[in-house]
């Protein structure tokens, strides 16, 4: 038992400041996360236009080596139509759809794109980044290098990042978002650029810090119970030292919450890779598509028919999807989107169409339920109400659930049993995403505020004890040296 108590003292001394930062930053994370340009926001900022002089993708990319298409989009860059193609190997091709030439950006063009998309008219400075920076620290941005970083001298001191490969906005943030990120997401997620850009290092660092922190809390709970058993009838001032008293009693009240909170944070990193992917496997993708998605499906006849279907309508972007040997197009207009087919004038897909494909994934995993959800459920949801509804939910006998967006024909979320467990362990215990709380504001805010306050006081008292622990150990070390010198 002494070893457990000693382990808690040592771990607590080294982790108390980190825990204090995690809890304080948690208050900020309730309302402001790391700046992120969502797909919805990106599309909203695009300009809409009509352009019948759009070559087919097969013509535009005829000289490029493209085995299989992972993503294909059409939008406008400074009023010129551009195809953006990503291969299954991650290669990115962006070419003008009116003449097939590669998109090439200069500082002047990048500034025009940023101004047109954001609507900001102000003085600015432009940098050409050859490496990731604090506000684009993830490796997903590397294929877009070099990246144009534009800092506007507007009232929000807005930063805009433009890809030199596609000419599209990659990220955008304001001085307010950056300020709160330094107090919230960056210390909470350890999102410092020099660490975050190294994905493996960052993952291992956060995983091990959370794991050791969890051990610290467990040993703390054991220590507290041992102290209680020794003096079960002691008064409030159980210890002479006020720091011990604060730490002990706040530990009794909030110890379980701190334990579940740090454990859920650890589980968010999916240690040991215990949860399966929430995306379709390669074999499932092939059955979903029926064939490989190649550029040959965009022949001149089908392309001309598709352009005629649009009937000179202004659109912002078209996203092409391949499902059951057919090319579908989600066309984004000013305030809505519609699904078209390159081969059928009136594409009609029912739940049965999707159910048949899911049944083909495995003969031992048949579909047991298929419904159209008009409200979020426990696994497909958003506290910010920014996920598409309605959504098709298909459940199989092996408890795998597929969520399919009928607007895109895509499987947006695949949820197996372990994914469901992780949803409750991580989002449930860490963010308190329980339906009776998360959808009842400000009850969620009040409960989480009280719990975070308890964790903060507990960590602050641990910091005081940690300082005393180091001083005490240092005094003992000095005394030992003095004794040795006298001998």
RODO-2510 file (C-alpha; in nm, 4 decimals, decimal comma):
residues 487
     n   res          X          Y          Z
     1     x     0,0000     0,0000     0,0000
     2     x     0,2891     0,2358     0,0742
     3     x     0,4169     0,1863    -0,2800
     4     x     0,0771     0,2857    -0,4228
     5     x     0,0650     0,5990    -0,2055
     6     x     0,4241     0,6840    -0,3002
     7     x     0,3448     0,6327    -0,6703
     8     x     0,0486     0,8701    -0,6375
     9     x     0,2699     1,1344    -0,4738
    10     x     0,5303     1,1161    -0,7489
    11     x     0,2830     1,1032    -1,0393
    12     x     0,0724     1,3792    -0,8802
    13     x     0,3781     1,6015    -0,8461
    14     x     0,4609     1,5702    -1,2158
    15     x     0,1035     1,5761    -1,3520
    16     x    -0,0712     1,8298    -1,1257
    17     x     0,0100     2,1290    -1,3480
    18     x    -0,0934     1,9402    -1,6633
    19     x    -0,4246     1,8410    -1,5056
    20     x    -0,4838     2,1999    -1,3956
    21     x    -0,4270     2,3160    -1,7546
    22     x    -0,6559     2,0433    -1,8905
    23     x    -0,9423     2,1433    -1,6583
    24     x    -0,9031     2,5189    -1,7110
    25     x    -0,8871     2,4758    -2,0881
    26     x    -1,1931     2,2506    -2,0617
    27     x    -1,4030     2,5555    -1,9685
    28     x    -1,3022     2,7203    -2,2968
    29     x    -1,3574     2,3996    -2,4948
    30     x    -1,7227     2,4023    -2,3893
    31     x    -1,7780     2,6939    -2,6281
    32     x    -1,4755     2,7298    -2,8592
    33     x    -1,2763     2,4551    -3,0265
    34     x    -0,9809     2,4779    -3,2646
    35     x    -1,0628     2,6860    -3,5755
    36     x    -1,1851     2,4619    -3,8545
    37     x    -1,3310     2,5473    -4,1933
    38     x    -1,6150     2,2983    -4,2393
    39     x    -1,7332     2,1754    -4,5789
    40     x    -2,0593     2,3640    -4,5317
    41     x    -1,8766     2,6902    -4,4587
    42     x    -1,6388     2,6397    -4,7516
    43     x    -1,9247     2,5823    -4,9969
    44     x    -2,1232     2,8774    -4,8608
    45     x    -1,8316     3,1088    -4,9442
    46     x    -1,8073     2,9883    -5,3041
    47     x    -1,9493     3,2052    -5,5767
    48     x    -2,2241     3,0614    -5,7972
    49     x    -2,2148     3,0867    -6,1719
    50     x    -2,3434     2,9411    -6,4978
    51     x    -2,0981     2,8062    -6,7494
    52     x    -2,2015     2,5768    -7,0336
    53     x    -1,8472     2,5715    -7,1747
    54     x    -1,7379     2,2935    -6,9404
    55     x    -1,5423     2,0071    -7,0895
    56     x    -1,6056     1,6551    -6,9643
    57     x    -1,3753     1,5181    -6,6917
    58     x    -1,2613     1,2487    -6,9368
    59     x    -1,1403     1,5180    -7,1753
    60     x    -0,9802     1,7357    -6,9068
    61     x    -0,7808     1,4512    -6,7485
    62     x    -0,7102     1,2481    -7,0619
    63     x    -0,3316     1,2973    -7,0328
    64     x    -0,3127     1,2156    -6,6609
    65     x    -0,2481     0,8729    -6,5111
    66     x    -0,5533     0,8138    -6,2943
    67     x    -0,6311     0,4543    -6,2000
    68     x    -0,9243     0,5159    -5,9668
    69     x    -1,1117     0,8247    -5,8472
    70     x    -1,1637     0,8821    -5,4767
    71     x    -1,3212     1,2279    -5,5072
    72     x    -1,4243     1,4515    -5,7956
    73     x    -1,5683     1,8032    -5,7628
    74     x    -1,6444     2,0946    -5,9928
    75     x    -1,6580     2,4533    -5,8703
    76     x    -1,5446     2,8012    -5,9682
    77     x    -1,2135     2,9701    -5,8995
    78     x    -1,2407     3,3398    -5,9882
    79     x    -1,5417     3,2631    -6,2101
    80     x    -1,3587     2,9916    -6,4053
    81     x    -1,4818     2,6301    -6,3723
    82     x    -1,2275     2,3962    -6,2150
    83     x    -1,2281     2,0180    -6,1676
    84     x    -1,0672     1,8932    -5,8448
    85     x    -0,9809     1,5230    -5,8563
    86     x    -0,8297     1,3098    -5,5802
    87     x    -0,7113     0,9582    -5,6685
    88     x    -0,7401     0,6518    -5,4471
    89     x    -0,3674     0,6968    -5,3761
    90     x    -0,4174     1,0522    -5,2511
    91     x    -0,2881     1,2361    -5,5570
    92     x    -0,4530     1,5740    -5,6246
    93     x    -0,5256     1,7142    -5,9710
    94     x    -0,6916     2,0528    -6,0255
    95     x    -0,7525     2,1705    -6,3806
    96     x    -0,9612     2,4381    -6,5462
    97     x    -1,2720     2,2770    -6,6929
    98     x    -1,2892     2,5211    -6,9863
    99     x    -0,9493     2,4366    -7,1395
   100     x    -0,7931     2,1524    -6,9336
   101     x    -0,4966     2,3600    -6,8139
   102     x    -0,3463     2,3068    -6,4697
   103     x    -0,4374     2,5550    -6,1957
   104     x    -0,1370     2,7770    -6,1239
   105     x    -0,1461     3,0432    -5,8539
   106     x     0,0558     3,3566    -5,7897
   107     x     0,0370     3,5826    -5,4841
   108     x    -0,1907     3,8188    -5,6721
   109     x    -0,4305     3,5412    -5,7765
   110     x    -0,4332     3,3937    -5,4247
   111     x    -0,5251     3,7336    -5,2804
   112     x    -0,8093     3,7726    -5,5319
   113     x    -0,9435     3,4276    -5,4372
   114     x    -0,9291     3,5087    -5,0656
   115     x    -1,0997     3,8443    -5,1183
   116     x    -1,3735     3,7022    -5,3404
   117     x    -1,4529     3,4094    -5,1078
   118     x    -1,4438     3,5971    -4,7774
   119     x    -1,5743     3,9346    -4,8975
   120     x    -1,3029     4,1066    -4,6919
   121     x    -1,1703     4,4276    -4,8438
   122     x    -0,8682     4,5424    -4,6440
   123     x    -0,4928     4,5761    -4,6622
   124     x    -0,3134     4,2452    -4,6391
   125     x     0,0219     4,0693    -4,6277
   126     x     0,0920     3,7416    -4,8084
   127     x     0,3352     3,4665    -4,7205
   128     x     0,4146     3,1504    -4,9136
   129     x     0,4421     2,8683    -4,6615
   130     x     0,6769     2,5802    -4,7337
   131     x     0,5851     2,4073    -4,4078
   132     x     0,2841     2,3752    -4,1786
   133     x     0,2176     2,6448    -3,9189
   134     x     0,0211     2,6703    -3,5940
   135     x    -0,3203     2,7070    -3,7597
   136     x    -0,2782     2,4310    -4,0166
   137     x    -0,0765     2,1774    -3,8130
   138     x    -0,2143     1,8544    -3,9590
   139     x    -0,0505     1,6386    -4,2235
   140     x    -0,3645     1,6462    -4,4432
   141     x    -0,2492     1,9915    -4,5603
   142     x     0,0905     1,8699    -4,6889
   143     x    -0,0315     1,7781    -5,0421
   144     x    -0,1391     2,1421    -5,0842
   145     x     0,2099     2,2831    -5,0273
   146     x     0,3180     2,5495    -5,0856
   147     x     0,0257     2,7256    -4,9183
   148     x    -0,0555     3,0963    -4,9439
   149     x    -0,1128     3,2555    -4,6033
   150     x    -0,2984     3,5866    -4,6257
   151     x    -0,3348     3,8111    -4,3220
   152     x    -0,6005     4,0778    -4,3610
   153     x    -0,5782     4,3983    -4,1601
   154     x    -0,9517     4,4005    -4,0950
   155     x    -1,1148     4,4367    -3,7526
   156     x    -1,0904     4,0586    -3,6959
   157     x    -0,7308     4,0281    -3,8182
   158     x    -0,8465     3,7371    -4,0367
   159     x    -0,6035     3,4701    -4,1576
   160     x    -0,6851     3,2831    -4,4784
   161     x    -0,4952     2,9845    -4,6193
   162     x    -0,5163     2,9078    -4,9933
   163     x    -0,3979     2,5860    -5,1586
   164     x    -0,1491     2,6410    -5,4406
   165     x    -0,2663     2,3108    -5,5922
   166     x    -0,6442     2,3635    -5,6021
   167     x    -0,6860     2,7388    -5,5506
   168     x    -0,9373     2,6665    -5,2715
   169     x    -0,9663     2,7894    -4,9142
   170     x    -0,8108     2,5410    -4,6715
   171     x    -0,8526     2,7278    -4,3442
   172     x    -0,9749     3,0575    -4,2081
   173     x    -0,9704     3,2051    -3,8577
   174     x    -0,9978     3,5323    -3,6690
   175     x    -0,7952     3,6878    -3,3881
   176     x    -1,0722     3,5990    -3,1419
   177     x    -1,0668     3,2323    -3,2445
   178     x    -0,6877     3,2240    -3,2190
   179     x    -0,6937     3,3862    -2,8736
   180     x    -0,9403     3,1349    -2,7332
   181     x    -0,7543     2,8491    -2,9002
   182     x    -0,4415     2,9395    -2,7052
   183     x    -0,6487     2,9177    -2,3862
   184     x    -0,8529     2,6162    -2,4924
   185     x    -0,7841     2,3682    -2,7721
   186     x    -0,4058     2,4126    -2,8009
   187     x    -0,3169     2,3319    -2,4374
   188     x    -0,6069     2,0857    -2,4032
   189     x    -0,5097     1,8774    -2,7080
   190     x    -0,1372     1,9635    -2,6867
   191     x    -0,1819     2,1165    -3,0309
   192     x     0,1488     2,3014    -3,0403
   193     x     0,2728     2,3111    -3,3981
   194     x     0,6162     2,1553    -3,3457
   195     x     0,4501     1,8563    -3,1793
   196     x     0,1275     1,8272    -3,3799
   197     x     0,2934     1,8220    -3,7220
   198     x     0,4579     1,4927    -3,6222
   199     x     0,1462     1,2793    -3,6114
   200     x     0,2983     0,9662    -3,4550
   201     x     0,4851     1,1663    -3,1897
   202     x     0,1725     1,3646    -3,0988
   203     x    -0,0458     1,0532    -3,0809
   204     x     0,1990     0,8641    -2,8597
   205     x     0,2610     1,1661    -2,6355
   206     x    -0,1075     1,2340    -2,5666
   207     x    -0,1827     0,8616    -2,5256
   208     x     0,0924     0,8063    -2,2676
   209     x     0,0225     1,1274    -2,0773
   210     x    -0,3438     1,0313    -2,0479
   211     x    -0,2585     0,6725    -1,9496
   212     x    -0,0154     0,7809    -1,6752
   213     x    -0,2649     1,0433    -1,5617
   214     x    -0,5286     0,7714    -1,5309
   215     x    -0,2937     0,5641    -1,3145
   216     x    -0,2315     0,8718    -1,1004
   217     x    -0,6058     0,9192    -1,0406
   218     x    -0,6633     0,5500    -0,9603
   219     x    -0,3799     0,5507    -0,7044
   220     x    -0,5239     0,8754    -0,5647
   221     x    -0,8657     0,7186    -0,5109
   222     x    -0,7027     0,4212    -0,3361
   223     x    -0,4964     0,6595    -0,1200
   224     x    -0,8081     0,8538    -0,0237
   225     x    -0,9963     0,5393     0,0777
   226     x    -0,6998     0,4222     0,2883
   227     x    -0,6872     0,7599     0,4646
   228     x    -1,0602     0,7408     0,5327
   229     x    -1,0427     0,3890     0,6784
   230     x    -0,7712     0,5006     0,9194
   231     x    -0,9867     0,7838     1,0573
   232     x    -1,3503     0,7197     0,9600
   233     x    -1,4916     0,9565     1,2233
   234     x    -1,2421     1,2395     1,1827
   235     x    -1,3669     1,5990     1,1657
   236     x    -1,3429     1,8179     0,8571
   237     x    -0,9874     1,9246     0,9397
   238     x    -0,8532     1,5744     0,8942
   239     x    -0,5040     1,7089     0,8176
   240     x    -0,3116     1,9976     0,9687
   241     x    -0,2109     2,1148     0,6212
   242     x    -0,4970     2,2991     0,4462
   243     x    -0,3778     2,1792     0,1038
   244     x    -0,4206     1,8190     0,2175
   245     x    -0,7712     1,8930     0,3436
   246     x    -0,8801     2,0595     0,0180
   247     x    -0,7269     1,7836    -0,1905
   248     x    -0,8726     1,5033     0,0205
   249     x    -1,2334     1,6258     0,0353
   250     x    -1,2526     1,7458    -0,3234
   251     x    -1,1044     1,4091    -0,4182
   252     x    -1,3810     1,2277    -0,2322
   253     x    -1,6501     1,4316    -0,4096
   254     x    -1,5007     1,4695    -0,7595
   255     x    -1,2530     1,1803    -0,7741
   256     x    -1,4807     0,9509    -0,9737
   257     x    -1,5542     1,2271    -1,2282
   258     x    -1,1828     1,3055    -1,2681
   259     x    -1,1156     0,9336    -1,3136
   260     x    -1,3817     0,8888    -1,5849
   261     x    -1,2833     1,2182    -1,7502
   262     x    -0,9158     1,1315    -1,7885
   263     x    -1,0026     0,7728    -1,8876
   264     x    -1,2385     0,8955    -2,1601
   265     x    -0,9709     1,1376    -2,2822
   266     x    -0,7315     0,8441    -2,3052
   267     x    -0,9897     0,6401    -2,4961
   268     x    -1,0354     0,9257    -2,7446
   269     x    -0,6900     0,8345    -2,8778
   270     x    -0,8126     0,4749    -2,9411
   271     x    -0,5089     0,3123    -2,7744
   272     x    -0,4109    -0,0326    -2,9036
   273     x    -0,6341     0,0366    -3,2079
   274     x    -0,9249    -0,1325    -3,0326
   275     x    -1,2014     0,0302    -3,2378
   276     x    -1,2641    -0,0557    -3,6054
   277     x    -1,2838     0,2089    -3,8780
   278     x    -1,6083     0,4010    -3,9147
   279     x    -1,5647     0,4000    -4,2921
   280     x    -1,6354     0,1247    -4,5425
   281     x    -1,3581    -0,1271    -4,5991
   282     x    -1,1982    -0,1523    -4,9433
   283     x    -1,3978    -0,4655    -5,0294
   284     x    -1,7206    -0,2973    -4,9166
   285     x    -1,6438     0,0136    -5,1227
   286     x    -1,6054    -0,1998    -5,4342
   287     x    -1,9422    -0,3688    -5,3701
   288     x    -2,0991    -0,0305    -5,2966
   289     x    -1,9745     0,1080    -5,6278
   290     x    -2,0001    -0,2253    -5,8171
   291     x    -1,6973    -0,1220    -6,0247
   292     x    -1,3932     0,0982    -5,9834
   293     x    -1,4733     0,4666    -6,0177
   294     x    -1,2704     0,5693    -6,3240
   295     x    -1,2628     0,8654    -6,5586
   296     x    -1,4113     0,6524    -6,8386
   297     x    -1,7619     0,6859    -6,6887
   298     x    -1,7664     1,0532    -6,7887
   299     x    -1,8053     1,0165    -7,1642
   300     x    -1,9113     1,3029    -7,3864
   301     x    -2,2719     1,1908    -7,4368
   302     x    -2,3528     1,1434    -7,0678
   303     x    -2,1730     1,4674    -6,9821
   304     x    -2,3690     1,6686    -7,2378
   305     x    -2,6955     1,5205    -7,1100
   306     x    -2,6029     1,6123    -6,7551
   307     x    -2,5249     1,9740    -6,8496
   308     x    -2,8623     1,9952    -7,0229
   309     x    -3,0305     1,8770    -6,7017
   310     x    -2,8881     2,1754    -6,5161
   311     x    -3,0761     2,4056    -6,7553
   312     x    -2,8511     2,7072    -6,7100
   313     x    -2,8951     2,6983    -6,3313
   314     x    -2,6401     2,8802    -6,1177
   315     x    -2,4510     2,6425    -5,8901
   316     x    -2,1695     2,6723    -5,6375
   317     x    -2,0236     2,3229    -5,6545
   318     x    -2,0924     1,9774    -5,7935
   319     x    -1,9696     1,6689    -5,6087
   320     x    -1,9661     1,3466    -5,8110
   321     x    -2,0384     1,0117    -5,6447
   322     x    -2,0177     0,6600    -5,7872
   323     x    -2,2858     0,4164    -5,6675
   324     x    -2,3896     0,0855    -5,8249
   325     x    -2,2219     0,1508    -6,1558
   326     x    -2,3850     0,4911    -6,1891
   327     x    -2,2442     0,8403    -6,1508
   328     x    -2,4501     1,0688    -5,9280
   329     x    -2,3949     1,4402    -5,8817
   330     x    -2,4833     1,6431    -5,5741
   331     x    -2,5325     1,9954    -5,7044
   332     x    -2,5063     2,2766    -5,4514
   333     x    -2,7145     2,5814    -5,5377
   334     x    -2,7461     2,9042    -5,3386
   335     x    -2,9437     2,7651    -5,0436
   336     x    -3,0076     2,4018    -5,1268
   337     x    -2,8699     2,0964    -5,3044
   338     x    -3,0158     1,8353    -5,5414
   339     x    -2,9091     1,4901    -5,6560
   340     x    -2,8751     1,4206    -6,0285
   341     x    -2,7627     1,1223    -6,2333
   342     x    -2,5404     1,1298    -6,5384
   343     x    -2,7309     0,8385    -6,6903
   344     x    -3,0901     0,8817    -6,5697
   345     x    -3,2947     1,1983    -6,5995
   346     x    -3,4856     1,1214    -6,2782
   347     x    -3,2706     0,9242    -6,0334
   348     x    -3,4916     0,7448    -5,7854
   349     x    -3,3200     0,5560    -5,5072
   350     x    -3,5148     0,3917    -5,2262
   351     x    -3,4082     0,2379    -4,8977
   352     x    -3,4356    -0,1030    -5,0670
   353     x    -3,1569    -0,0090    -5,3091
   354     x    -2,9175     0,0541    -5,0218
   355     x    -3,0380    -0,2465    -4,8229
   356     x    -2,9564    -0,4833    -5,1104
   357     x    -2,6001    -0,3541    -5,1276
   358     x    -2,5490    -0,3828    -4,7509
   359     x    -2,6806    -0,7401    -4,7682
   360     x    -2,4145    -0,8163    -5,0299
   361     x    -2,1328    -0,7183    -4,7923
   362     x    -2,1528    -1,0500    -4,6088
   363     x    -2,3970    -1,3407    -4,6419
   364     x    -2,3621    -1,3976    -4,2659
   365     x    -2,4548    -1,0407    -4,1772
   366     x    -2,8027    -0,9802    -4,3123
   367     x    -3,0010    -0,6602    -4,2683
   368     x    -3,2552    -0,6720    -3,9855
   369     x    -3,3834    -0,3129    -3,9910
   370     x    -3,3947    -0,0232    -4,2384
   371     x    -3,5564     0,3094    -4,1583
   372     x    -3,5398     0,6761    -4,2517
   373     x    -3,4376     0,8810    -3,9492
   374     x    -3,5784     1,2320    -3,9274
   375     x    -3,4183     1,2947    -3,5887
   376     x    -3,0746     1,2201    -3,4462
   377     x    -3,0243     0,8970    -3,2529
   378     x    -2,7608     0,8048    -2,9925
   379     x    -2,4860     0,7427    -3,2477
   380     x    -2,5613     0,9756    -3,5366
   381     x    -2,6053     1,3180    -3,3831
   382     x    -2,4603     1,6661    -3,3441
   383     x    -2,4901     1,9021    -3,0487
   384     x    -2,4638     2,1860    -3,3013
   385     x    -2,7324     2,0390    -3,5325
   386     x    -2,4990     2,0536    -3,8315
   387     x    -2,5336     1,6947    -3,9557
   388     x    -2,7703     1,6181    -4,2427
   389     x    -3,1215     1,4892    -4,1827
   390     x    -3,3065     1,2811    -4,2836
   391     x    -3,0601     0,9916    -4,2823
   392     x    -3,1068     0,6243    -4,3710
   393     x    -3,0165     0,3844    -4,0898
   394     x    -2,9558     0,0190    -4,1741
   395     x    -2,8879    -0,2326    -3,8963
   396     x    -2,7517    -0,5856    -3,9468
   397     x    -2,7820    -0,8999    -3,7346
   398     x    -2,4171    -0,8609    -3,6228
   399     x    -2,5002    -0,5211    -3,4730
   400     x    -2,3299    -0,3120    -3,7416
   401     x    -2,5191     0,0048    -3,8284
   402     x    -2,4768     0,1946    -4,1549
   403     x    -2,5873     0,5574    -4,1800
   404     x    -2,6445     0,6612    -4,5427
   405     x    -2,7079     1,0148    -4,6619
   406     x    -2,9786     0,9983    -4,9336
   407     x    -2,8626     1,3394    -5,0598
   408     x    -2,5236     1,1952    -5,1556
   409     x    -2,5699     0,8125    -5,1694
   410     x    -2,2687     0,7907    -4,9361
   411     x    -2,2223     0,5886    -4,6195
   412     x    -2,1352     0,8690    -4,3783
   413     x    -2,0880     0,6516    -4,0699
   414     x    -2,0366     0,2810    -4,0065
   415     x    -2,0931     0,1926    -3,6433
   416     x    -1,9965    -0,1485    -3,5032
   417     x    -2,0356    -0,2638    -3,1416
   418     x    -1,6932    -0,1351    -3,0361
   419     x    -1,7655     0,2026    -3,1975
   420     x    -2,0835     0,2249    -2,9925
   421     x    -1,8905     0,1453    -2,6751
   422     x    -1,6345     0,4129    -2,7588
   423     x    -1,9108     0,6662    -2,8229
   424     x    -2,0288     0,6302    -2,4610
   425     x    -1,6793     0,6016    -2,3114
   426     x    -1,5441     0,9056    -2,4969
   427     x    -1,8242     1,1450    -2,5886
   428     x    -2,0474     1,0319    -2,3044
   429     x    -1,7976     1,0500    -2,0195
   430     x    -1,5798     1,3315    -2,1571
   431     x    -1,8319     1,5745    -2,3051
   432     x    -2,1385     1,4466    -2,1157
   433     x    -2,3149     1,3828    -2,4464
   434     x    -2,6138     1,2163    -2,2844
   435     x    -2,9510     1,3051    -2,4366
   436     x    -3,0986     1,4242    -2,1058
   437     x    -2,8081     1,6721    -2,0719
   438     x    -2,6653     1,7626    -2,4125
   439     x    -3,0032     1,8644    -2,5557
   440     x    -3,1104     2,0495    -2,2431
   441     x    -2,9119     2,3715    -2,2260
   442     x    -2,8259     2,5346    -1,9927
   443     x    -2,8504     2,2201    -1,7739
   444     x    -2,5536     2,0689    -1,9604
   445     x    -2,3525     2,3897    -1,9087
   446     x    -2,4302     2,4037    -1,5346
   447     x    -2,3457     2,0377    -1,4664
   448     x    -2,0233     2,0461    -1,6687
   449     x    -1,9227     2,3804    -1,5123
   450     x    -1,9625     2,2371    -1,1601
   451     x    -1,7664     1,9218    -1,2452
   452     x    -1,4847     2,1149    -1,4155
   453     x    -1,4672     2,3508    -1,1173
   454     x    -1,4271     2,0528    -0,8849
   455     x    -1,1530     1,9105    -1,1052
   456     x    -0,9802     2,2491    -1,1186
   457     x    -0,9766     2,2916    -0,7388
   458     x    -0,8550     1,9328    -0,6989
   459     x    -0,5716     1,9955    -0,9468
   460     x    -0,4849     2,3329    -0,7929
   461     x    -0,4568     2,1783    -0,4454
   462     x    -0,2426     1,9018    -0,5978
   463     x    -0,0123     2,1695    -0,7397
   464     x     0,0319     2,3178    -0,3919
   465     x     0,1026     1,9712    -0,2500
   466     x     0,3420     1,8995    -0,5351
   467     x     0,5479     2,2083    -0,4578
   468     x     0,5625     2,1073    -0,0902
   469     x     0,6547     1,7501    -0,1872
   470     x     0,9492     1,8699    -0,3987
   471     x     1,0688     2,1050    -0,1235
   472     x     1,0481     1,8253     0,1337
   473     x     1,2409     1,5837    -0,0867
   474     x     1,5003     1,8520    -0,1568
   475     x     1,5486     1,9220     0,2144
   476     x     1,6024     1,5511     0,2813
   477     x     1,8549     1,5355    -0,0014
   478     x     2,0467     1,8336     0,1412
   479     x     2,0505     1,6769     0,4900
   480     x     2,1869     1,3493     0,3506
   481     x     2,4654     1,5377     0,1746
   482     x     2,5491     1,7248     0,4963
   483     x     2,5691     1,3995     0,6917
   484     x     2,7974     1,2478     0,4301
   485     x     3,0250     1,5534     0,4339
   486     x     3,0571     1,5395     0,8160
   487     x     3,1656     1,1788     0,7968
***
